[in-house]
Amino acid sequence: MKLTQKQIDQYWEDGYLFPIRVMSAEDAQTLRAELEQIEAEWLDNGLPLPLNTYKRVNSQVVLPSSYDIGVNERILDAVEGVLGPDILLYSVEFLTKEAHTKQVVTMHQDLTYWGMGEIDGLTTAWLALSPATPESGCMDFVQASHKNPILPHEDTFDKDNLLSRGQEIAVDIADEDKVAVVLQPGEISLHHGLTIHGSGPNTSDDRRIGCVIRYATPALKKTGGERDYGVLARGEDKFGYFNLYDRPSEPFSADSLALYETIRVMHTAVMMKGAKKDGAFYEKA
């Protein structure tokens, strides 16, 4: 699944690349079934935080199945084309829009609140576990917008916004400037951390399930000096800026829940800096 030079050049020109098939539709359906089994078995199972928090933020820390998606060799082959041979898995998140709902992701840049500055060393792979179409609320990208710095954003904290702060870029994006990222199950897109993107509501009859996987180079570090957390997914870490951890032994083990809370507290301090109230997934401890 390694990218061609043409694909690599297109990623750096546009700030995104899609579609890239990394698994069969049948394998994607298996991953969806595993996720929905976890949803059924753990919804009311006495977890310290709501199940949706664990699905939406750093699920790879507590779920072996999420960790396995993050270190999938075919996805890493594609990511290597833009990040190089040394790759850290930063996070695995599930963004689900139920059928016929109003949930949206407002237009934003990922790096706005991550405390990493304006860097090239982070990319997001968005894996479709169900069809992502304009009807189901697929992503929209703004071509070449990664060539901008971090632009001003406003917090909305809107209940229908899937982002932690309901953040939205404080400029109008014309519909004709949006590129619909249509993906079928088993396909991914890649996008740069500065690429402006968002998505609309799901008006279809099926859930729209996306697995959002963030990757970084080991050379990346927080601008505030915080020592972040990650998984060495491929290659070497020659820098030591990240606390590295291993695959969880089982879903929601005591050790993984403790590590999750440590990371959550650290990320909350960075993600919610300057916010006027707590976010949906980053409430202060």
N, C-alpha and C positions, 0 to 999 in steps of 0.2 A: 504493500500500500504506500510505498514511498512516493512523494510528489515529484513530478517532472520539473525541470527548470522553468518551463512556461507557467506551470501552476504556482511555483514559488514567486516568480516575478509578478504574477497577477495578484497574489495575496498582498505583496508590498505596495503595489500600485493602487489597489482598490480598498485595502484594509480588511478584506474578507475573502473567503473562497468557499464555494459550494457548487453542487453537491459532491461529496466524497463518500463512496460506499465502503464501509468498514466491516460490515457483517450482513448476513442474509436477513430477509424479513422474518424468517422463522426464528432466528437467533434473537432478534429484537423482540419478538413476541414472547419468547422465553423470559427475557429480562423484565418485560412488562408484567408477566404473570408472577415472577418472584417479588416484584415491588408490590403488587396488589395483594399478594399473600401476607407480606409484612404489614400492610395497612390493615388487613383483616385481623391478624393475630395480635398486634401490639397496640391497637387503638386505645383500648381501655385497660392496659396492663400495668398501671402504676408506675410509669416512667416519671422521673423528676421533672421533665419538661413535656409540653405537648408533643405528640408524635410528629406533627407537621414541622416543628422546629428542627427536629433531627433530620427530617427529609430535606428541608430547605437549606440548611447550613451545615457544611462539613459532615455529610452523612458517611463519608469514608472512614471517619474516626470510630464509628459505632456499628457499622454494617459491613460485614465481609463482602457482600455482593456489590456494594458501592465501591469498595476498595478495588475489587477485581475489574470493574468497569474502568476505573481510573488507570490501571496498569495494563489494559488491553493492548497487546502488541501491535495490532493493526492501527489503532488510534494513535499510538505512540509513533508508528512509522510516519504517519501524516504530520504529526506535530514536529517531529525531528526536522522536517523540511523548512520550518520557519524558526525554530528555536535552537537547532543544533543537536548534537548527540547527548548532551547532559541535560536531563529533564527532571524537574521536581513536579510531583502532583501536589497542587495547592488545595483544591477542594472539589467535591462532587455534590451537586445539588439537583433536586428534582423540582421542576416547575410544571405544575399541573393546572390546567384550566378545565373545569368540569363542563360538560355539554350545556349549551344554552345559558351561559353565565356572562357577567359583565366584567370579569377580571381582565385587567390590562397590565402591560409594562410600558410606562411612559418613556419617551425618547431620552436617552441618557448615555453617558460614557462610563464604563466600568471602573476606571481608575480614579474617579472623582473623590471617593471617600476611603480608599484602601491604604492611604499613607505610604504609597510607593512612588509618588511623583509621576512625571510624564516619561514613561519608559517603553522600550520595544520588547523587553524580555518577558512578556506575559501574553499568552493567547488563550482563547476560550474555544473549546470544542463543544458543539451543541448537537447531541445525539437524539435523533427522533425515535421514540418508542411507539408512537402512533403517528398517523399522517399529520404533517404540519403544512397547512394550506392557508390562504387568506380567510377562508370560511372558519377554520378552527383556531385562528389567531396565531399564525406563524410570525416569526420575526420580520422586521423591516430594517435594512441597513441603509445608511447614507454613504454613497460611494466617495472614497478618498477623504472622508471626514477624519480619519486617524492622523492626517497631516496637520490638524489643528492642535493647539494646546488644550489643556483641560478648560472647558468653557464654564461660565457661571451656571449653577444649578439652583433650583428652588425645591424645598421640602414641602410636600403636600399632605403626607400621612393619610392619604385617601384610603378608605377601607377596601376599595376595589383594585388598588394598586398592589402588585405582587412584590414590589421593591421594599427594602427594609425601612426607608425613610419616605417612600413615595416620591423619590427624587425625580426631577424633570428638568431637562436642559432649558435655560431661560431664553431661548430663541425659537422662533416659529420655523418649523420644517414643513415645506410644501409637499403635498402628496406626490407630486411628480418627481421629487427628489428621493423618494423611498423605493428601495428594491426589495420585493417580496422574496423571502428565503424559503422556498417550497422544498420540503424534504419528505421522503418516504421512510418508513421504518427501516432502520439499519444504515441510514445515511447520516453524515455529519456536515456541519459547516464549521469553519474556523473564522474567528474574528479577532482583530487587534484590540488591546485594552482601551484605546482611545476612539475606536469606531463608534459613531453615534448609532444607536439602535433602540428598538422598542417593539411592541406587538399589541394587536387589538384584541377584542373579545372573541370568545369561542361561540359561534352561532351554529356549529355542526351538531350532529347527534352522538358524537363520541367524545371521550376525554381527549384533550391534547396534552400529551405527556412528553416532556423534554428532559433529558439528562444533561445538565450543564457541568462541564469538566474544565477546571482552570489549571493551566500549566505555567510554570515559570522556569527560568534558568537559575541555577544555584548562585550566580553572581548577583542576583537581585537582593536588596535589603531595604528595610523600612527606613524612610527618611528621618524618623524620630529616634532611630537606634534600637527599636524594640527587636527582640530576637523571635522571629516568627516560627511557624511549624509547617512541616511538609514531609512528603514521602519521596525518597529517591527512586523514581520510576525507571530511569535509564541512565547509564553512563556513570560519571563521577561527580562528587561534590568537593571541589578543591578550595572552597571558601569558608564553610562552616558558619554561614549566617543563619541557618535554619536549625531548629531542633527536629531531628528526624525520628520517626516512629514507625512501627511495624503494623502489619495487618491485624485487625481485631480477631480474637480467637472465636468469638461467637457474637450474635447480635446482642447489643446492649449489655455486654459484660461489665462487671463492677469497675475493672481497670479502665475500660474504654470510656465509660461514663465519667470517670474522674478526669481523664485526659480531656474529654470533650468540654467539661466545665472550665478547665484551666484555659483552653484555647478560646472558649466563648468569652470569658472575662477579658482576656487580652484583646480580642478583636472588637469587643463592644467599646472599649476605651478609644480605639482608633476609628471605627466606623461611625460612631455616634458623636464624635468630637464636634462641638458647636451646635448640636441639635437642641431644639427647645423642649423635646420630650423623648421618651424611649421609643425605639422602633419595634416593629412587629416581631422581629427575631433577635434583636439585640437589646433586650431589657437589661438595665444595670443590676448587678448582683447586690 
